C-alpha cells in the first residue's frame, strides 16, 4: 500500500481528536499496517485499535503490522462513529477521524487539516456532517 494519508495534531490536542486518516479503501486489514508503520516510533507500538462497526463492518479481529499483531476491537458507541482509536500501551492513546475513502479531495483536505488543528473542538461526526453539508472544503 502507498503511504497513508494522515495528518496528526502537532503538540498536545485540546479537542476530541488527535488528527485524521484518509484510507484509500474500507479494507482495514490492508490499510491499518500502512497507518501504523507511518506513525512516529516515539508514539509507541500500536497494540490495539478500536473501530466503528458501521464504518468497518467486516473488520478482522487481528491485523498483522510490521513486526507485531494488532488486536481490533469493534465499537457500537455512537460517539466513536467515524473514528479510530489507537492504543499504544503505556505511551498513550490517539483518536483519529476516519475520512471516508470516497470523500471528494477538497472536503477530505479540509477534514484532515481541521481534525489536526489542536484547537478544534468538533467531533468526527460533526466534522463529517459539515463537510457533507458543503461547509468544509467546498
N, C-alpha and C positions, 0 to 999 in steps of 0.2 A: 504494500500500500504506500502511496505517496505520503509525505509529511502531513500531519493533521492540521486542519485549520483551527487554530487555537489562540486565544488571547486571554492572558491572566492579569489580574489586578496587580499593579506594581505596589509593593509595600503592603500595609495592613488594610484589609477591606473593612468598611464601616457598614456595608449593606448586607443583604441576604445572599449575595452571590460573590464568588471569587474570580469570575471570568466567564468565558463561554467557549464552547466547542461546536464546530460545524462539521459533523461527519458527512461523508460522501454517499453513504447508503445506510440502511437500517439493520445491517448485519453486525451486531455487536461483536461477535467473535472475529470479524475481520477488522473492525475499526478500533476496538479497545487496545490491542497491542501497540499500534502506532501512537495512540494518545499517551499511553503510559511511558513508552520509550522516549517521547518528546519532552516529558516533564524533567525539570531540573533535578539531578540526583540528590541535591540538598533538601528536596522536599520529602525524601524518604521513599521507601518501597511501597507501592500501592498493593495492599493485601486484600482489600475488599472494595467493591463498588456496589452502590445501590442505584437501581434504575426504575423508572416509571413503567408499570406494566402496559399502559396504553401506548407509550412510545416504543417499547421493546417487547411486544407480546411473545416473541419466540426466543427470548434471551436464554442462552445456556446458563447453567448453574456455576460453571467454571470457564475461564478463558486462559489460554496459555499466552504468557507475555515473555519478553526476553529474560530468561533466567529464573522464572518462577510462575506459579499458578495464581490467578486472581479469583477469589470467590465472588460470585454475583448474587446479590440479594434483590428480590423484586419488592416493590412498594406499591401499595394501593392508596397511599395517603395523598390527598388532593394537593397539599402544599408542596409536595415533591414532584408534581407533574412537570414535565418538560425540563427536568434537571437530572444530573448525575452527581452522586456524592462519591468522592474518592477518599477512602480511609487509608492513612499511612501509619498505622500503629501509634506509637507514642509521639511521632513527629507532628501530626496534625490531620486535619480533615478539610477537604475543599469541596465546595458546592458550585457546580458549573451549569449554566444554562445550556441546554442542548438545542441548537438551532436545527430545525427540520432540514433534512438533506435537500429537499426540493425548493427551499426558500429562495426567492429571487436574490441576486447578488447584492443589490443596493440595500435591501432590507436586512440581509444577513450581515453585511458590514456594519450597519447601524446597531444591530443586536450584539455583535461581537464587541464593538467599542463601548457601548453603553453598559453592558454587563461587566466589563473590565474597569469601568470608572469606579474608583474607591468610594465615591460619594453617591453612587446610585442606590436608591432605596426601593426600587421596583423589584417585584418578584419575577421569576421566569415567566409565569403565566401572564402577568400584567404586561411584560415587555412584548410577548408574542401577540397579545391582543392589540397592543398599539401598532405593531408592525402590520398586522392583518388589516387594521382599520386605515392604514396609509399614513400614520403619524410618524413612523420611523423609516428612514431610508427611502422615502419617496422622491 
